[in-house]
Amino acid sequence: MPKTWILEAVIDEGRRLRNWGRWGAEDQIGTLNFITPAKIKQGAALVRQGKIISCTLPYDRKGPQMGGGRRFNPMLQMIATGTDVAASAAENPYGLGFADDMIIMPLQAGTQWDGFGHCFVEGKMYNGREMRLVTSQGARENGIEHVADKVTTRGVLLDIPRLKGLDWLEPGTPVMVADLEAALAKDGISVGSGDALLVRTGHMALCRSRGSWAGYAGGDAPGLSLETAAWLHERELAAVATDTWGMEVRPNETPDLFQPLHRLLIPNMGLLVGEIFDLDPLAADCASDGVYEFFFVAPPLPFTGAVGSPLNAYAIK
């Protein structure tokens, strides 16, 4: 079982890892500052095969949200259709017609980035900004639009089930620092400043084996342990993402605090956090060619004032 942390220890750890002011009082991109032009060139140099592997679930009604809480699966709504055009064909002798559509969805319903206005600590969001700046009109500061052109870098996949000879980690299993370091050693790679770290737990593989998303959104899950926060901070990673609903291990390692690792990473460190990434196809490809690093391109959509965003994430080899 995970170590149990007390609230005071989490608060102290958050303050110790805090990046407020590190890149100036006006900064709104946090650890994405670590993605330099040299880092982008390093990532681009990893493209050798011209192969693109998606890390994004389809945005549709078959997604992982089961209808509880504030989130639901995306709903495609047609505004104009081919049947509409066919019905009015007599009024259009030139045979030209159009279809149009719209989408209705919470921005964090599927594969998504948590923005820096998503999580608050001690009444503040990242870089010490007041949480009241996030209103019914959106985030007046720390909106997701500020990072929309920043998530292009070297990516590294750590496949923890493969490391342990498993198809998936059981719900409630913490991914510890020792697991991350063992996976790096096994694959002969490293992670450092400006990299994006993708951690596969196999939770989607478990759901697929059952033929159901039941329990995925909001339920028990494998995930990163609280102890990994300092490790991520020390390595100056730009972003971290997993294949789970909430990124961190659930049940949480704190009896009196919901999603404590979010508290450390998002408002304190300003680390970009990704959830619900489909890492199974990438893991299969990495296992087949032995290459666990790639050019990672995963920009959020620039919804002004949004506190999270869907995306179309690619690992390019």
C-alpha positions in Angstrom: 0.0 0.0 0.0 1.1 3.6 -0.5 2.7 5.6 2.3 0.1 7.7 4.2 1.0 11.4 4.2 -0.4 13.9 6.7 -1.7 17.2 5.5 1.0 19.2 7.1 3.7 17.2 5.2 2.0 17.8 1.9 1.7 21.6 2.6 5.4 21.7 3.5 6.4 19.7 0.4 4.4 22.0 -1.8 6.0 25.1 -0.4 9.5 23.5 -0.8 8.9 22.6 -4.5 7.2 25.9 -5.3 8.3 27.6 -8.5 6.5 30.9 -7.9 8.6 33.8 -9.3 11.2 31.5 -10.8 10.5 32.9 -14.3 9.3 36.2 -13.1 6.0 37.6 -11.7 4.3 37.7 -15.1 5.0 34.0 -16.0 2.0 31.9 -17.1 3.7 28.8 -18.6 5.5 27.3 -15.6 7.8 24.4 -16.3 7.2 24.7 -20.1 9.9 27.4 -19.7 12.3 24.4 -19.7 11.4 23.7 -23.4 14.1 25.7 -25.1 14.8 25.9 -28.9 17.7 23.4 -28.3 15.3 21.0 -26.6 12.8 21.2 -29.5 15.7 20.5 -31.9 16.7 17.5 -29.8 13.2 16.1 -29.9 12.9 16.7 -33.7 16.2 14.8 -34.2 14.5 11.7 -32.8 12.3 11.4 -35.9 14.0 8.7 -37.9 11.2 6.5 -39.3 8.6 9.1 -40.1 6.1 7.2 -37.9 3.3 8.9 -36.0 1.6 7.3 -33.0 -1.4 8.9 -31.5 -1.7 9.1 -27.7 -5.3 10.4 -27.8 -8.6 8.7 -27.2 -11.4 9.5 -29.8 -13.7 12.2 -28.5 -17.1 10.6 -28.7 -19.9 9.1 -26.7 -18.0 5.9 -26.0 -15.4 7.7 -23.9 -14.4 7.0 -20.3 -16.8 9.4 -18.5 -19.7 7.4 -17.0 -21.9 10.4 -16.3 -21.0 11.1 -12.6 -20.0 14.5 -11.4 -19.4 17.4 -13.7 -18.0 15.6 -16.6 -19.6 13.6 -19.4 -18.5 12.2 -22.8 -18.4 14.5 -25.8 -21.6 14.9 -27.8 -21.4 15.6 -31.5 -24.4 17.7 -32.7 -25.0 18.2 -36.4 -26.1 21.7 -37.4 -26.5 20.9 -41.1 -26.5 17.5 -42.8 -26.5 15.7 -46.1 -30.1 14.7 -45.5 -30.9 18.4 -45.1 -29.3 19.1 -48.5 -31.2 16.2 -50.1 -34.5 17.4 -48.8 -33.9 20.8 -50.4 -32.3 19.5 -53.6 -35.1 21.0 -55.8 -34.1 24.4 -54.5 -30.5 23.9 -55.4 -30.1 23.0 -59.1 -26.3 23.3 -58.9 -26.0 20.3 -56.6 -23.7 22.0 -54.0 -24.4 21.4 -50.3 -22.6 21.6 -47.0 -22.7 19.9 -43.6 -21.8 21.6 -40.3 -21.5 20.4 -36.7 -20.7 21.4 -33.2 -19.4 19.6 -30.1 -20.7 19.8 -26.5 -18.2 18.6 -23.9 -16.3 19.4 -20.8 -12.8 20.4 -21.9 -11.4 17.7 -19.5 -13.7 14.8 -20.6 -11.1 12.9 -22.5 -7.3 13.0 -23.2 -6.5 16.4 -21.7 -4.0 18.8 -20.1 -4.8 20.4 -16.7 -4.2 24.1 -17.1 -2.7 26.3 -14.4 -6.1 27.7 -13.4 -7.4 24.2 -12.7 -6.1 23.7 -9.1 -5.7 26.1 -6.2 -3.6 26.0 -3.0 -3.9 28.3 0.0 -6.3 30.5 -2.1 -3.8 30.8 -4.9 -3.1 29.3 -8.3 0.3 29.0 -10.0 2.7 31.9 -9.5 0.8 33.2 -6.6 -2.2 34.5 -8.5 -5.5 34.8 -6.7 -8.0 32.0 -7.3 -10.7 34.6 -7.6 -9.2 35.5 -11.0 -11.0 32.3 -12.3 -14.6 33.4 -12.6 -17.7 32.3 -14.4 -16.2 34.1 -17.4 -13.0 31.9 -17.3 -9.5 32.4 -16.1 -8.4 36.0 -16.4 -4.8 34.8 -15.9 -3.2 31.3 -16.2 -5.6 30.4 -19.0 -4.7 27.4 -21.2 -4.2 29.7 -24.2 -0.9 30.8 -22.8 0.6 27.3 -23.3 -1.0 26.4 -26.6 2.2 26.7 -28.6 4.6 25.4 -26.0 4.1 21.6 -25.9 6.6 20.4 -28.5 9.6 18.6 -27.0 11.4 15.3 -26.4 9.1 12.7 -25.0 9.9 9.6 -23.0 7.6 6.7 -22.2 8.0 4.6 -19.1 6.0 1.4 -19.3 5.7 0.3 -15.7 3.6 -2.9 -16.2 6.1 -4.1 -18.8 8.9 -3.4 -16.3 7.1 -5.7 -13.8 6.1 -8.3 -16.3 2.4 -7.5 -16.0 -0.4 -6.5 -18.4 -1.4 -3.7 -16.0 -1.0 -2.4 -12.5 -3.9 -3.2 -10.2 -5.9 -0.2 -9.0 -4.4 1.3 -5.9 -0.8 0.5 -6.9 1.5 3.5 -6.5 4.2 4.2 -9.1 7.2 5.0 -6.9 10.5 6.8 -7.7 12.2 3.4 -7.7 9.8 2.2 -10.4 10.6 5.3 -12.6 14.3 4.9 -12.2 14.2 1.1 -12.8 12.2 1.7 -16.1 14.8 4.3 -17.2 17.6 1.9 -16.5 15.9 -1.0 -18.2 15.4 1.0 -21.4 18.8 2.7 -21.2 17.4 6.3 -21.4 17.3 9.3 -19.1 14.9 12.2 -18.6 15.9 15.8 -18.0 15.2 19.4 -18.3 12.4 20.2 -20.8 11.3 16.6 -21.4 7.7 15.3 -21.3 7.4 12.1 -19.3 4.6 9.7 -20.2 3.9 7.0 -17.6 1.9 4.0 -18.6 0.1 2.1 -15.8 -2.0 -0.1 -18.0 -5.3 1.1 -16.6 -6.8 1.5 -20.0 -5.7 -2.0 -20.9 -7.5 -3.3 -17.8 -10.7 -1.5 -18.9 -10.4 -2.8 -22.4 -10.0 -6.4 -21.1 -13.2 -6.0 -19.2 -15.0 -4.3 -22.1 -16.1 -1.4 -19.9 -14.9 1.9 -18.5 -16.8 1.3 -15.2 -14.7 2.6 -12.3 -12.2 4.4 -14.5 -13.3 8.0 -14.1 -13.0 8.9 -10.4 -12.4 5.4 -9.1 -9.5 3.5 -7.7 -6.5 3.5 -10.0 -2.8 3.0 -10.2 -0.8 6.2 -10.5 2.1 8.3 -9.4 3.0 8.4 -5.7 3.3 11.7 -3.9 7.0 10.9 -3.4 7.6 11.4 -7.2 6.9 15.2 -7.0 10.4 16.0 -5.7 11.9 13.7 -8.4 9.9 15.4 -11.2 11.0 18.8 -9.8 14.6 17.9 -9.6 14.7 16.8 -13.2 13.0 20.0 -14.4 10.5 18.1 -16.5 8.2 20.2 -18.6 5.2 17.9 -18.4 4.0 14.6 -17.1 1.0 12.5 -18.3 -0.5 9.1 -17.6 -3.1 6.8 -18.9 -5.4 7.2 -15.9 -8.2 9.5 -15.0 -6.4 11.4 -12.3 -2.6 10.9 -12.8 -2.0 10.0 -9.2 -2.6 6.8 -7.3 -6.1 6.4 -6.0 -7.1 5.9 -3.2 -5.0 8.9 -2.4 -2.1 8.7 0.0 -3.7 11.3 2.2 -6.7 10.5 4.4 -7.9 14.1 4.5 -7.0 15.6 1.2 -8.3 14.9 -2.3 -5.7 14.5 -5.1 -2.7 15.7 -3.1 -0.2 15.3 -6.0 -2.2 17.8 -8.0 -1.7 20.2 -5.2 2.1 19.8 -5.5 2.5 19.8 -9.2 0.0 22.3 -10.7 -0.4 25.3 -8.4 3.0 25.0 -6.6 5.4 23.7 -9.3 3.5 24.9 -12.4 4.0 21.5 -14.0 1.8 20.7 -16.9 -0.2 17.6 -16.0 -1.9 15.3 -18.6 -4.6 12.7 -18.0 -6.4 10.0 -19.9 -3.6 9.6 -22.5 -4.0 6.4 -24.5 -0.5 5.0 -24.2 -1.2 1.4 -25.2 -0.4 1.8 -28.9 2.8 3.7 -28.1 3.9 1.1 -25.5 3.4 -1.7 -28.1 5.5 0.2 -30.6 8.2 1.0 -28.1 8.4 -2.6 -27.0 8.7 -3.8 -30.7 11.6 -1.5 -31.6 13.1 -0.8 -28.2 13.0 2.9 -28.7 11.3 4.7 -25.8 12.1 8.3 -26.7 10.5 10.3 -29.5 9.4 13.8 -30.7 6.4 14.7 -28.7 3.8 17.1 -30.1 0.8 17.8 -27.9 -0.5 21.3 -27.9 -3.8 22.1 -26.1 -6.5 24.0 -28.0 -6.2 27.7 -27.3 -9.6 28.3 -25.6 -9.2 31.7 -24.1 -9.6 31.5 -20.3 -10.0 27.8 -20.1 -8.5 25.8 -17.2 -8.0 22.6 -19.2 -8.1 21.4 -22.8 -8.4 18.4 -25.1 -5.6 17.9 -27.4 -4.3 15.7 -30.2 -1.1 14.2 -28.9 1.5 12.5 -31.1 4.7 10.6 -30.5 6.7 10.8 -33.7 9.6 8.4 -34.4 
